[in-house]
């Protein structure tokens, strides 16, 4: 008897539906074909033990299991449950009438429990696209799968639950999606901009970056507040839309991670500077999302940026421009989403005290050149805002109360960010931010007052800006004008934008 169930295999962020064909006929053998990896080939022992928990067993006949299409590699133990369902149907222990309407996914333990698997969201999205009614999956995966709307989620804890669903008419174990509480943010975890003392200029830059989704870099000596401000930027970012959150959740699901489903606060992803290029950019033997993809629709924070591998930093140039990265290997080429806001911090030199007012720098010329050789002109050109943080006087630190900095509280700043994002959305009739404007949109939306235009041209000529830098200044000025609720970019907006982009790589050495 031939029975078919359906599963899926994941390659990068793309899921491919796999038909699991189970043929039971006269003879004595067990064959599993269709380019299955070791985890799938070992499924016979897991399935045999799991079936015994419900007083069933693999038929002692000639059993052939084919995973179709046969020319695609299949990986993972999540095929266990669909193979078991096919065997039960072929042995007439499970009604086959609904098998073609659902994907069946889950790893089996020896006692019949269904264990969670990774990549559920991309699989559900592909199954819905292919016209399946729903998916049968482990209970632990049900909540993230329920992010996919208009798609039935059947959660099971044991292989007996699988039999109950397909054999008992109308019996379902559906999982309802619980909407997130959009009022939850990091302020409740003790992070707030009003805890930052001094550094008003840096906090203004953080506000501009959050409003327009501009890339931002802090430069300063150790202890001036670079990381402190960077960690609090997440508290002023607006909640993600349903589409943005689903995109981010799908990438995390493919990587075997789970986003916090209780809130849509954009994630801030901070890899360590010793992380490998593959872990940051993605790739490997099979394409896996790296840190830049895990930060999709959120923030990628590179603390001590110049401690990262130079090749890794240079590879950021493509995703910063294209909002995606193409991973090319000998046996595959895969495009991964990577639309993130870059947030970086760095010391002014290896010891951290170059041009410090009170402390002496111990670095020689060779050390400085080697340190800054990691920051190329093209990469610096792609970072919108460059902000120097100055040392805060100790007496100011001691005398200022943490509650006195109400002007820069996260609650007030977030309200301003939401307001400015709404202005941008209304102007462009999309969710695009100012940082994402293309050349045609810059011409259309970044309208300069006559004197402001003249000022910008003079400064661009004086400082020998590249065309990209010129456009960056325009987009920053557009965001500053939006903060002031002005339709036309005026001279003060241009001058302020220029003050946030005064860094020249040649100034370092």
C-alpha positions as CSV (number, residue, x, y, z in Angstrom):
1,X,0.0,0.0,0.0
2,X,1.3,3.5,-0.9
3,X,0.7,6.5,1.4
4,X,1.9,10.0,1.1
5,X,2.5,12.6,3.7
6,X,4.1,16.1,3.4
7,X,7.1,17.7,5.0
8,X,9.6,20.4,4.1
9,X,13.3,21.0,4.0
10,X,15.1,24.3,4.6
11,X,17.9,25.7,2.6
12,X,19.0,29.1,3.8
13,X,15.7,31.0,4.4
14,X,13.8,29.1,1.7
15,X,11.6,26.0,2.4
16,X,10.9,23.4,-0.2
17,X,7.9,21.1,0.2
18,X,8.9,17.4,0.4
19,X,6.5,14.5,-0.4
20,X,7.2,11.6,1.9
21,X,6.1,8.4,0.0
22,X,5.7,5.3,2.1
23,X,5.3,2.0,0.2
24,X,4.6,-1.2,2.2
25,X,4.5,-4.5,0.2
26,X,5.5,-8.1,0.5
27,X,9.1,-8.8,1.5
28,X,11.4,-8.0,4.4
29,X,13.5,-4.8,4.1
30,X,13.6,-1.1,5.0
31,X,14.9,1.3,2.5
32,X,15.0,5.1,2.8
33,X,15.9,7.0,-0.4
34,X,15.8,10.6,-1.7
35,X,19.1,12.2,-0.7
36,X,18.5,12.0,3.1
37,X,21.2,12.9,5.6
38,X,22.3,10.8,8.6
39,X,19.7,12.3,10.9
40,X,16.9,11.1,8.6
41,X,18.5,7.7,8.0
42,X,18.6,7.1,11.7
43,X,14.9,7.8,12.0
44,X,14.0,4.1,11.7
45,X,15.2,3.3,15.3
46,X,13.5,6.4,16.7
47,X,10.2,5.7,14.9
48,X,10.2,2.0,15.8
49,X,10.6,2.8,19.5
50,X,8.1,5.7,19.4
51,X,5.4,3.4,17.8
52,X,5.8,0.9,20.6
53,X,4.6,3.6,23.0
54,X,1.2,3.3,21.3
55,X,1.4,-0.5,20.9
56,X,2.2,-0.2,17.2
57,X,5.3,-1.1,15.2
58,X,6.9,-0.7,11.8
59,X,5.4,-3.4,9.5
60,X,7.7,-6.4,9.1
61,X,7.4,-6.2,5.4
62,X,9.3,-4.5,2.5
63,X,9.1,-0.8,3.4
64,X,10.3,1.8,0.9
65,X,10.3,5.5,1.9
66,X,11.1,8.0,-0.8
67,X,11.6,11.7,-0.1
68,X,10.6,13.6,-3.2
69,X,12.0,15.5,-5.1
70,X,14.9,13.2,-5.0
71,X,17.5,15.6,-6.3
72,X,17.3,18.0,-3.3
73,X,19.3,17.2,-0.1
74,X,17.1,16.8,3.0
75,X,18.4,17.4,6.4
76,X,17.1,17.1,10.0
77,X,15.2,14.8,12.3
78,X,12.0,16.7,11.7
79,X,11.0,14.1,9.1
80,X,10.3,11.5,11.9
81,X,6.7,12.4,12.5
82,X,5.7,12.5,8.8
83,X,7.4,9.1,8.1
84,X,5.7,7.7,11.2
85,X,2.3,9.0,9.9
86,X,2.9,7.4,6.5
87,X,3.8,4.1,8.1
88,X,0.6,4.2,10.3
89,X,-1.5,5.1,7.3
90,X,0.0,2.3,5.2
91,X,-0.7,-0.1,8.1
92,X,-4.3,1.1,8.2
93,X,-4.0,2.5,11.7
94,X,-4.5,6.1,10.6
95,X,-7.1,7.5,8.2
96,X,-5.4,8.9,5.1
97,X,-8.1,11.2,3.9
98,X,-6.6,14.4,5.4
99,X,-2.9,13.6,5.0
100,X,-2.7,15.6,1.8
101,X,-4.1,18.8,3.5
102,X,-1.4,19.2,6.2
103,X,2.3,19.3,6.5
104,X,3.5,17.0,9.3
105,X,6.7,18.0,11.1
106,X,8.4,16.9,14.3
107,X,11.3,14.9,15.8
108,X,10.3,11.8,17.8
109,X,11.9,10.7,21.1
110,X,12.1,7.0,22.0
111,X,9.0,7.3,24.2
112,X,6.9,8.9,21.5
113,X,7.1,12.5,22.5
114,X,7.3,15.1,19.7
115,X,10.3,17.3,20.1
116,X,10.6,20.9,18.7
117,X,12.4,21.7,15.5
118,X,13.9,24.8,13.8
119,X,12.8,26.7,10.7
120,X,9.0,26.5,11.4
121,X,8.0,30.0,10.2
122,X,9.6,29.8,6.7
123,X,8.1,26.3,6.4
124,X,4.6,27.5,7.3
125,X,4.9,30.4,4.9
126,X,5.8,28.1,2.0
127,X,3.1,25.6,3.0
128,X,0.5,28.3,3.0
129,X,1.8,29.5,-0.4
130,X,1.5,26.0,-1.8
131,X,-2.2,25.8,-0.7
132,X,-1.9,23.5,2.3
133,X,-4.7,23.9,4.9
134,X,-2.4,23.7,7.9
135,X,0.5,22.1,9.7
136,X,0.9,19.4,12.4
137,X,3.9,20.3,14.6
138,X,5.4,20.1,18.1
139,X,3.6,22.1,20.8
140,X,6.8,24.1,21.5
141,X,6.8,25.4,17.9
142,X,3.1,26.3,17.8
143,X,3.3,29.9,19.1
144,X,5.9,31.1,16.6
145,X,4.1,29.2,13.8
146,X,0.8,31.1,14.7
147,X,2.4,34.3,13.4
148,X,1.4,33.1,10.0
149,X,-2.2,34.2,9.7
150,X,-5.0,32.3,8.0
151,X,-3.2,29.0,8.5
152,X,-4.3,26.2,10.8
153,X,-1.8,25.2,13.5
154,X,-2.2,21.7,15.0
155,X,0.1,21.2,18.0
156,X,0.9,17.7,19.3
157,X,2.9,16.6,22.2
158,X,2.9,12.8,21.6
159,X,2.6,10.6,18.6
160,X,-0.8,9.5,20.0
161,X,-2.0,13.1,19.5
162,X,-1.2,12.7,15.8
163,X,-3.5,9.7,15.6
164,X,-6.2,11.4,17.6
165,X,-6.3,14.3,15.1
166,X,-6.4,12.2,11.9
167,X,-8.7,9.5,13.2
168,X,-11.2,11.5,15.3
169,X,-13.4,13.7,13.1
170,X,-13.4,17.3,14.2
171,X,-10.8,16.8,16.9
172,X,-8.3,19.6,16.7
173,X,-5.5,21.1,18.9
174,X,-5.4,24.5,17.3
175,X,-3.0,27.2,18.6
176,X,-4.3,30.8,18.6
177,X,-2.0,33.7,18.1
178,X,-1.6,35.9,21.1
179,X,-1.1,39.5,19.9
180,X,2.0,41.2,21.5
181,X,1.8,44.0,24.0
182,X,3.2,46.9,22.0
183,X,3.6,49.0,25.2
184,X,6.4,46.7,26.4
185,X,9.9,48.1,25.8
186,X,13.3,48.1,27.4
187,X,12.4,50.9,29.7
188,X,10.8,48.3,32.0
189,X,14.2,46.5,32.1
190,X,15.9,49.6,33.6
191,X,17.3,51.1,30.4
192,X,16.4,54.8,29.8
193,X,18.1,57.8,28.2
194,X,17.5,59.9,31.3
195,X,20.3,57.8,32.9
196,X,22.9,59.3,30.6
197,X,24.6,62.3,32.1
198,X,25.9,64.9,29.7
199,X,26.5,63.9,26.1
200,X,23.5,65.9,24.8
201,X,25.1,66.1,21.3
202,X,25.5,62.3,21.1
203,X,21.9,61.8,22.3
204,X,20.7,64.3,19.6
205,X,22.5,62.1,17.1
206,X,20.9,59.0,18.5
207,X,17.5,60.6,18.1
208,X,18.2,61.6,14.4
209,X,19.5,58.1,13.7
210,X,16.4,56.5,15.2
211,X,14.0,58.9,13.3
212,X,15.6,58.3,9.9
213,X,17.1,54.8,10.5
214,X,20.6,56.3,9.8
215,X,23.8,54.4,10.5
216,X,25.6,55.8,13.4
217,X,29.2,55.6,14.8
218,X,30.4,56.8,18.2
219,X,34.0,57.7,18.7
220,X,35.4,58.3,22.2
221,X,37.7,57.3,25.0
222,X,36.9,54.4,27.3
223,X,34.1,55.2,29.8
224,X,32.6,58.2,28.1
225,X,29.2,56.5,27.4
226,X,29.4,55.1,23.9
227,X,28.0,51.6,24.8
228,X,25.6,53.1,27.4
229,X,23.9,55.3,24.7
230,X,24.0,52.6,22.1
231,X,22.2,50.1,24.3
232,X,19.4,52.6,24.9
233,X,18.7,53.4,21.3
234,X,16.5,50.3,21.2
235,X,14.2,52.0,23.8
236,X,13.2,54.8,21.4
237,X,12.7,52.7,18.2
238,X,9.0,52.3,17.1
239,X,7.4,48.8,17.2
240,X,7.8,46.8,14.0
241,X,4.9,46.3,11.7
242,X,3.4,42.8,11.4
243,X,5.2,42.3,8.1
244,X,8.6,43.5,9.5
245,X,8.2,41.3,12.6
246,X,7.3,38.2,10.6
247,X,10.3,38.7,8.3
248,X,12.6,39.0,11.4
249,X,11.0,36.0,13.1
250,X,11.3,33.9,10.0
251,X,15.1,34.5,9.9
252,X,15.5,33.7,13.6
253,X,13.4,30.6,13.1
254,X,15.6,29.4,10.2
255,X,18.7,29.9,12.5
256,X,17.1,27.9,15.3
257,X,16.4,31.0,17.4
258,X,13.2,32.5,18.7
259,X,12.2,36.1,19.0
260,X,10.4,37.4,22.0
261,X,6.8,37.2,20.7
262,X,5.4,39.3,23.6
263,X,6.7,42.5,22.0
264,X,7.6,43.9,18.5
265,X,10.5,46.0,19.8
266,X,13.2,45.8,17.1
267,X,16.1,43.5,18.1
268,X,19.6,44.9,18.8
269,X,22.1,42.2,17.8
270,X,25.6,42.6,19.1
271,X,28.2,40.0,17.9
272,X,31.5,39.7,19.7
273,X,34.5,41.2,17.9
274,X,36.1,37.7,17.9
275,X,33.2,36.3,15.9
276,X,34.1,34.6,12.6
277,X,33.1,36.2,9.3
278,X,30.6,33.3,8.6
279,X,28.9,33.9,12.0
280,X,28.5,37.6,11.1
281,X,27.8,37.5,7.4
282,X,26.2,34.1,7.1
283,X,27.0,31.1,4.9
284,X,28.7,27.8,5.8
285,X,28.3,24.4,4.1
286,X,24.6,25.3,3.7
287,X,23.5,28.9,3.8
288,X,22.7,30.0,7.4
289,X,21.8,33.5,8.4
290,X,24.6,35.5,10.2
291,X,24.4,38.4,12.6
292,X,23.6,40.9,9.9
293,X,20.5,38.9,8.9
294,X,19.5,38.2,12.5
295,X,19.6,42.0,12.9
296,X,17.1,42.4,10.0
297,X,14.6,45.2,10.7
298,X,16.6,45.9,13.8
299,X,20.0,47.2,14.9
300,X,23.4,45.6,14.4
301,X,25.7,46.9,17.2
302,X,29.4,46.5,16.6
303,X,31.0,47.5,19.9
304,X,34.8,48.3,19.4
305,X,34.3,48.2,15.6
306,X,38.0,48.3,14.7
307,X,38.7,45.1,16.7
308,X,36.6,43.2,14.1
309,X,38.4,41.4,11.2
310,X,39.0,43.8,8.4
311,X,37.7,41.5,5.7
312,X,34.5,41.1,7.7
313,X,34.1,44.9,8.0
314,X,34.7,45.4,4.3
315,X,32.1,42.8,3.5
316,X,29.5,45.0,5.3
317,X,29.6,47.5,2.4
318,X,27.2,45.4,0.2
319,X,24.5,44.9,2.8
320,X,24.7,48.5,4.0
321,X,24.0,49.6,0.4
322,X,21.7,46.8,-0.9
323,X,19.9,45.8,2.4
324,X,20.8,42.1,1.6
325,X,23.8,40.0,1.2
326,X,24.5,37.4,-1.5
327,X,26.5,34.3,-0.3
328,X,28.3,32.6,-3.1
329,X,29.9,29.2,-2.6
330,X,31.0,26.4,-4.9
331,X,27.7,24.5,-4.6
332,X,25.2,27.4,-4.0
333,X,24.4,31.1,-4.3
334,X,21.9,32.4,-1.8
335,X,20.6,35.9,-1.1
336,X,19.8,36.7,2.6
337,X,17.9,39.7,3.9
338,X,20.0,42.2,5.9
339,X,18.1,45.5,6.3
340,X,19.6,46.7,9.5
341,X,20.6,50.0,11.1
342,X,24.3,49.9,11.8
343,X,25.4,51.2,15.2
344,X,29.1,51.2,15.9
345,X,31.5,52.4,18.6
346,X,35.2,52.7,18.6
347,X,38.1,54.1,20.6
348,X,40.1,57.0,18.9
349,X,43.2,54.8,19.1
350,X,44.3,51.3,20.4
351,X,45.0,52.6,23.9
352,X,41.9,54.8,23.8
353,X,43.4,58.2,24.7
354,X,44.4,59.9,21.5
355,X,43.8,63.7,21.9
356,X,42.5,63.2,25.4
357,X,42.6,66.4,27.5
358,X,44.2,64.9,30.6
359,X,45.6,61.4,29.7
360,X,48.5,60.7,27.4
361,X,48.2,58.4,24.4
362,X,50.8,55.6,24.4
363,X,50.3,54.6,20.7
364,X,53.1,55.1,18.1
365,X,52.5,56.1,14.5
366,X,52.7,52.5,13.3
367,X,50.1,51.3,15.8
368,X,47.7,54.1,14.7
369,X,48.1,53.3,11.0
370,X,47.5,49.6,11.6
371,X,44.5,50.3,13.8
372,X,42.8,52.6,11.4
373,X,43.7,50.6,8.3
374,X,40.6,48.5,9.2
375,X,38.3,51.5,8.5
376,X,38.4,52.1,4.8
377,X,37.0,55.3,3.1
378,X,34.2,53.4,1.3
379,X,33.0,51.9,4.6
380,X,33.2,55.2,6.5
381,X,31.3,56.8,3.6
382,X,28.4,54.4,4.3
383,X,28.0,55.5,7.9
384,X,25.7,58.5,8.1
385,X,26.5,60.0,11.5
386,X,30.0,60.2,13.1
387,X,29.9,61.5,16.6
388,X,32.8,62.3,18.9
389,X,32.0,61.9,22.6
390,X,33.9,64.1,25.0
391,X,34.9,63.3,28.6
392,X,32.2,64.2,31.2
393,X,33.5,66.2,34.2
394,X,33.4,64.2,37.4
395,X,31.8,67.0,39.4
396,X,28.9,67.1,36.8
397,X,28.6,63.3,37.1
398,X,28.4,63.5,41.0
399,X,26.1,66.5,41.2
400,X,23.5,65.8,38.5
401,X,20.6,63.6,39.6
402,X,19.6,60.8,37.3
403,X,16.0,62.1,37.2
404,X,16.9,65.6,36.2
405,X,17.6,64.7,32.5
406,X,13.9,64.6,31.6
407,X,14.4,66.2,28.2
408,X,16.1,63.1,27.0
409,X,14.0,60.4,28.6
410,X,13.3,57.4,26.4
411,X,9.5,58.0,26.6
412,X,9.7,61.5,25.2
413,X,12.3,60.6,22.6
414,X,10.3,57.6,21.4
415,X,7.2,59.8,21.0
416,X,9.2,62.1,18.8
417,X,10.6,59.1,16.8
418,X,7.1,57.7,16.2
419,X,5.9,61.2,15.2
420,X,8.7,61.7,12.7
421,X,8.4,58.1,11.2
422,X,4.7,59.0,10.7
423,X,5.7,62.1,8.8
424,X,8.0,60.1,6.5
425,X,5.3,57.4,5.9
426,X,2.7,60.0,5.0
427,X,5.1,61.8,2.6
428,X,6.3,58.6,0.8
429,X,3.1,56.5,1.3
430,X,5.3,53.6,2.4
431,X,7.3,52.3,5.4
432,X,10.5,53.6,3.9
433,X,12.7,55.8,6.1
434,X,14.8,58.8,5.0
435,X,18.0,56.7,5.1
436,X,16.5,54.4,2.5
437,X,15.7,57.0,-0.1
438,X,17.0,56.4,-3.6
439,X,18.3,59.1,-5.9
440,X,15.0,59.9,-7.5
441,X,13.3,60.1,-4.1
442,X,16.1,62.4,-2.8
443,X,15.4,64.8,-5.7
444,X,11.7,64.7,-5.0
445,X,11.6,64.9,-1.2
446,X,14.8,66.6,-0.1
447,X,13.9,70.1,-1.3
448,X,16.4,72.7,-0.1
449,X,15.8,76.4,0.5
450,X,18.0,78.5,-1.8
451,X,20.6,79.6,0.9
452,X,20.7,76.1,2.4
453,X,21.5,74.7,-1.1
454,X,24.3,77.1,-1.6
455,X,25.7,76.3,1.9
456,X,25.7,72.6,1.2
457,X,27.4,73.0,-2.2
458,X,30.1,75.2,-0.7
459,X,30.8,72.8,2.2
460,X,30.7,69.8,-0.1
461,X,33.3,71.4,-2.4
462,X,35.4,72.5,0.5
463,X,35.6,69.1,2.1
464,X,35.6,67.2,-1.2
465,X,32.6,65.1,-0.4
466,X,31.8,62.1,-2.6
467,X,28.4,62.0,-4.3
468,X,27.4,59.4,-1.7
469,X,28.4,61.7,1.2
470,X,26.5,64.5,-0.4
471,X,23.3,62.4,-0.6
472,X,23.9,61.2,3.0
473,X,24.0,64.9,4.2
474,X,20.8,65.6,2.3
475,X,19.0,62.6,3.9
476,X,20.2,63.6,7.4
477,X,19.1,67.2,6.8
478,X,15.7,65.8,5.7
479,X,15.4,63.9,9.0
480,X,16.4,67.0,11.0
481,X,13.8,69.1,9.2
482,X,11.2,66.4,9.9
483,X,12.0,66.6,13.6
484,X,11.4,70.3,13.4
485,X,8.2,69.6,11.4
486,X,9.5,71.6,8.4
487,X,8.6,70.7,4.8
488,X,11.6,72.6,3.3
489,X,15.2,71.9,4.4
490,X,16.6,75.2,5.6
491,X,20.2,76.3,6.4
492,X,20.2,75.4,10.1
493,X,19.2,71.8,9.1
494,X,22.0,71.6,6.7
495,X,24.6,73.0,9.1
496,X,23.4,70.6,11.8
497,X,23.6,67.7,9.4
498,X,27.2,68.7,8.5
499,X,28.1,68.8,12.2
500,X,27.2,65.1,12.5
501,X,29.3,64.1,9.6
502,X,32.6,66.0,10.1
503,X,34.8,62.9,10.4
504,X,37.5,62.5,7.8
505,X,39.5,59.3,7.9
506,X,42.7,61.3,7.2
507,X,42.1,63.1,10.5
508,X,42.9,59.9,12.4
509,X,46.6,59.7,11.4
